[in-house]
């Protein structure tokens, strides 16, 4: 069925009270897999017993970001308005409070993560579970930024929301934090040879090589500034980017015209979430700088961000994150699981104790175990794609397991 400029496919479950799972296709990262996508949707519906709503969002050179985001949000609103109805009282057309699931891989996994993180407000229908596979959750790719020793990393130009380094446990007790910092103050760090990232190790992945992912980014984004946006790169909800754009001197006026990212204001959080990103939405693309020189991407220090912000009535859904050992996106999946667990543990601690820091290791371990139950990370052999698994027979089994997980997560939200 058509919803404005996009289409949506509904695969209804025979159950009257079946949950709803939103499926977001893989996108243009891998072409010619329509049959495989249909098999994934069929396996999800059969194993979960849910109604599956597939949002056929647009993503191409003619439909660049933020179009994919807008399409997904438009499809989600349509689902809330049309599929969540009280069938026992058809005349009333009263909406039913429901928990929904979302599922996707690659670009679909990125958009599914965005939807799960932003549509989890308490007090109404909300995202209760998300299953994402090889999601592209940070478009600031590792190979774009030269490696710099951590002691020489510059501060980001825009002020950040916290003073906590991104790799620091912001839930640890103050005593533990002092113990962790003490050795770094008294001893000189030894220079270590940096380990190869998954992006570097798996650059020649047969299905999604890094060259294809970088090319896809060039197609989907009008400006380098756009892939720093949190809706496009959902990891940036939890930490600031590892890089920043350095403009040529002749473009300083243009660079300074964009306001720095400010901390979230809990009083108008939802308004800011939908209006502060992609400032030029609805307007024609900006003209390139006169110099025609693209800004340089340089590495900078990264800081943790508190998400959801204090004072906002949101609760992150359960997550099932999967990837492949030979996928260039392996590190992104691992980091996503880490930051979501950190956020869930911290917010559970705050809701139970009123504190943002644990008193001791035992207390911290208790809340970390809770987060472990709500965020599952699975790593498969090969590239791990649902639509193109290496062995040809494991695809259905893996997707069916995801359907079972989604059913259990939606049936047991706590």
N, C-alpha and C positions, 0 to 999 in steps of 0.2 A: 504494500500500500504506500501511497505517496504522502509525505508529510512536508509540505512546502517544497523546497528544492531537492530533498533527499528521499530515500525510500527505506522502509522498515519491513522486515519479514517476521511474521509471528507463527511459531510452531506450538500450537496449544496442546496442553496436557489434558487427558480425559478426566483428571481429578478436579473436582469443583474448587478445592481449596489449595491447589498446587502453588508452590512458590514460583517466583519469576526470576529467571536468569537472563541478564543482558549479555549478548555475545557481540564482541567487536572484532571484525575480521583483521587479518594480519596486515593489510595495507599493501602499498606498492613495493615494499622491501623484497618480496618474492612474488614473481608473476606466474600466471597460468596455473593457479592452484584452486580454482573454483570448486572442482569436485571434492578435493580434500577438505575444503572449508565446509562443504555440505555434510561430509562424513563426520566432521567434528561436532557440528550442530546436532546431528542425529544421535550420536553417541552421548552427548551431554544430556539431551532430552530423555533418552531411554534410561540412563543410569541415575539421573537425579529425580525423575518423575515430575520435572518442572515444566512450565511454559517457557520456551526460549524465545526471546525477542532479539532479533539480529538487526542492529543499526548499521545500515550501509552508508557510513560517512564518506565524505569526499576528501581526497588527499592527492594532489597532483600539482603540476606547475601552474595550472589554471585555478587551483583551489588550495592555495598555500595557507599556512597558519595565519590567523586563528580559525580558519574555516573548519578543520576537523574537530576542534574543540566545540565550536558553536553547533555543529551538526549533532554531536553526541549529546550535548546538553538539551538541544531541541527534541531529540528522540527520547531522552529520559523524561522530559516534561510530558511528552505525549503519552508515554507509558503510565505515568502517575495519573493522568487525566482520563485514560481510556481502559486500562487493564485492571486497575485496582477499584473495582466496583462491587458493592454488596449484591451478589446474585440472588440472595434470599429476599431482597426487597428491590426488585427492578424499577419500581415506580419512583422510589426515592433517589435512585442514582447516588447513593451515599458512598463516598470513597472509604475503602478499608485501609486501616493502618497495617502496613506490611513491611517486612524486611526483605530486601531484594539482594540478589547476587550479581556480580559482573565478572566477565571472563574474557581474556584475549591474550594474544602473543604479539611480539615485535611492536609495531606502531599501535596495534590494538591493545597490547599490554600496557603501553604508555598511557593511552587514553583511559583504559580501565582503572589504572592506578590513580590518575587524576580524579576520575569520577568517584572512586571509593573514598578518597581522602577529603573531598569537598562536599559530598552529599551524604554525610553521616551525622546530621544534626539530630539531637534527641527530641522526642515529643511528637513524632510523626513518622510517615513512611521514610525509610532510609536504607542506605547500603549496609548490609549486615555481613557480607562476605565477598572477598575478591580472590580470584584465581588468575594469576598472570604468569606467562611463560616467556622467558627471554625478553622482558620488557625493555624498551629504550627509555630509560627514565632520566638520563642526563645527556643532552645533545652537545655538551662541551666535552668532546671526546679526548681521551688521554693522549693520543698521538699528536694533537694540535698544540700541545704545550711542552716546551722544553723542560727537562727535569732540573730542579734546583734543590740544593741541599736545604733541609728544613730550617737550619739556622739562618739562612740567607733569604728566606721568603719575605717579600714585602707585604705590608698591610694592604688590604683592599682600599681603593680610593673612596668608595662610599662607606659610611658608617654602618657597622653591623649591629644586629639586635642583641647579641650577648657577647660576653668576653671569654666564653668557653671555646677553646679550640675544638674543631670538628671531631677529632679522634679522642677527646677526653670524655670520661664517664661523668656526665653532669648530675647523675643521681647518687654518686658515691658520697660518703660522709666527708666532712671537712678534714677530719684527722687522716683519713686514707688519702685524700687529695694532697695533703702536705707531705705525706710519706712518698707519694709518687713524684712530687716535684723536687724533693730534697736532693736526690742524686744528680739531677740535671743541673742544679745550681753549683754543686761542689766538684763535679767531675766533668772533664771535657768529653764531648761525644766523639766516638771514633767514627771515621768516615767508612760507610758501608756501601758496597756495590749495590745499587738498586736492583730489586728483583724485576723480572719481566712481568708486565701486566698481562691479563688474559687478552686484552686488545692486541698486544704485541705477539704473544705466543700463538694466538689463533687468527692472525691476520689473513691467512689464506684459507679460511673456512670455506668449504666448497659451496655451501648454500648462501650464507650471508657474510662474505668477506668484508673486511673493514673498508675497502675501497668502495664497495657498493653502499655501505651505510653512510660514508662521507658524501658520496654522490647524491644519495637520497636527501641528506640534509640540505645540500645546495639547491635541490629542487623545491623542497617544502618550505623553506624560509626565505623571506624577501631580504632580510637584513641580519647581520651577525647578532645584533642586540636581541633579536626575537627568540633565539634558542636559549637565552638566559632566563626567560620567563618561567615562573614556577608552574604554570598550567601546562606548558610544553615539556618542561624538565621537572617532574614531580619530586625528584630527590632534593631540589632546592627549597622545598617546603621545610626540610629538616636541617639543611646546612647551606651555607653560602657557596657559590661556585668556587672551584679550585683555580679559576682563571678570571682575568678581566681584560677588557678591550682597551688598548692604548692607541689613541688617535694621533695622527700626524699633527704637527704644530699648526698647520694651516686650517685644521678642522677643530681647533680647540673651542671656537665659538659654538660650533654645532654640537660638540661633545658636551659642553657645559649647559646646553639648552635642555638636556634631558634631566629631570630632577632625580636625585639619588634615591635609592630604595629606602623607604622609611619603615620603622618598626610597625607591626600591625597594631591598629587601634581597636581594642576589644569593643568599644562603643559602637563602631560602625563596620565591624569586621566583614559581614556578608556583602555590604555594598562595596567595600574596597576589594574584596576577592574578585568580584565580577567586573569592576570598572577600572581598576588600576593597572591591569595588564593590557599589553598591546594598545598603547594610547591612541594609535591612529586607526582603530577599528572603524570601518565604514567610510574612511577617507581614502583617496587615491594614494598609491605608493609615493613615498618621499623621493625627491630628486637626489641623486648621488652627490657627494661633496664635489666641489669644483676641482679639487686635486685629483679625483678619480683613484685615490690610493686607499685601499681597504685598511681598516684598523688592524693592529697586530694583537694577537691573543697571547698574553703573558701569564705565567703562573703567579698566584698570590696565596697568602695564608687564608685558610678556610675556617669559618666559625660555625658552631652548632646553632640551630634556631629552635625555639620552643614552638612546637606544633602539636595539637591545636593550641592557640594562645590562651592565656588565662582569661576567664570571664566569658568564654564562648562555650555554649552548650553543645559540644560535639564529643563523640566517642568513636575512636577508630574501629573499623570492622575487623573481623578475622581475615588473615591473609594466608594464601597458599602460593608461594613463589617457587617457580621451577626454572631450570636452565640446563645447559649441557656442558660437559667438561671441556668440549672443544669449541665452545661458542665464544666469540669475542665479547659478548655481553655478560659473561660469567661474573666478572667483578661487580658490575652494576646490580645484578640480582642479589649477590651476597651483601652489598652495602645497603640495598633497600631493606632486606630482612633485618639487618642490624639496627638501622635508624627507626624502623617501625617498632621493633621490640623495645628499644630505648624509650620511645615516646609512650608506648602503652604502659611500661613499667613505671615510668615517672608519673604519669597522670593517675594511675591506680594508687600509687603511694600518696599522691597529693589528695585524692578523694577520700582515702581512708584515714590519713593522719593530719592533713592540713599542712604538711611539710613537703618541700621539693627535694630534700636530701635525706638519705637514710641515716639512722643513728649508728649502725654498725654493719658488718658484713653479713651477719645472719639475717637482719631485716632486709637488706638489699637483695639477698639471694631469694628470699620469699617472693618478692615482687617480680624479680627476673624470671622465676619459674612460672609465674602467672603469664608473663609475656610470651614465654616459650610455648605455652599451650595455645596461644592465639595466633602465633606466626610460625608457619612451617616452611622450611626451605628444603627442596629436593633437587639433587643434581643427577642427571642421567648421563649415560654414555653418549658420545658423539655430540652433535649439535643440539639435540634435545627438542627440536621443533615438533609440535603436535602434528602439524600438517605434513611434515616430510621427515619422519623418523628413519634412521639409517637401515634398520632391519626390516622395515616394511610391514611387520606383523604387530609390533609393539604399540603402534599409534592408537588403535582402538582401546587396548588395555589401559594405556596411560590416561587417555581422555575419560574413559569410564571411571577410573579412580578419582579423577577430578570431579566428575559429576556426583559421585558418592560423597566426597568430601564437602561439596557445596550443600548437598541435602542435609548432612549432619550439622554443618555450621549454621544453616538457617533454622533448623529445628531446635538447636541448642545454642542460642546466642550468648549465654553466659558460661 
